[in-house]
């Protein structure tokens, strides 16, 4: 099989035209209801789209939203399961608002797309395309902290001080990492021992980042945990070996809405 889809212009993030969706519906074996009013967008990585070794292609089901239906809590990769995101229309200056749900993806044979070209009237800007790609990946890369660990913090931090700390520190604290022992749900007579690592945005951010991390450590201490003195470093000062020992604490409110780099992945 030649790289037919690549020649037609199909890439990750390409949209399927509504009329093409209508023609494909009968050939799609899906547990999800797809209407001719829905869109499809290519979720497969561009190299997989082009590769002759890949027989199938994955697509996300996309639903159009009105401006009133847009919800901020689902925007900028805040939510791992639902994404509200904007696309650009070539026919008007108005933004198109889209909703995607992480589990609503379909897989079809590439040959079904060979008679269609992508919809060039709608596209993601590069920033939004990267959000969509990272949102897809984030569903599988989220760290899984022990349930008991999360419960102890939630009980102690009923006013959600963690959120306030994270939002205030967003300009200079790129991420908070945690090392927990034991890394499991504990019994009532056990106590978590915790090491905290903060990744500062740069050298100038170390002092305010340290203050924020110390405040976060106080919350864990109030939750009955033994917390060692937090460590702060920039991305260039932390080794891969160190990061492998930690898990990143994900905050929905530390999102793509802010113009700050997300912390590096703990698994490299």
Secondary structure, DSSP 4 states (H G I P E B T S, - for coil): ---HHHHHT--TTPEEPHHHHHHHGGG---SS---TT-EEEE-S-HHHHH-TT--EEEEEEEEEE-GGG--GGGBTT--SSEEEEEEEESS-SSEEEEEEEEEEEEEEEGGGGTT----TTEE--HHHHHHHHHHHHHHHH-----HHHHHHHHHH-TT-HHHHHHHHTTTTEEEEEEEEES-SPPPTT---EEEEEEEESSGGGHHHHHHHHHHHHHHHHHTT-EEPPPEEEEGGG--HHHHHT-EEPP-TTSSTTSSSPPPPPS--
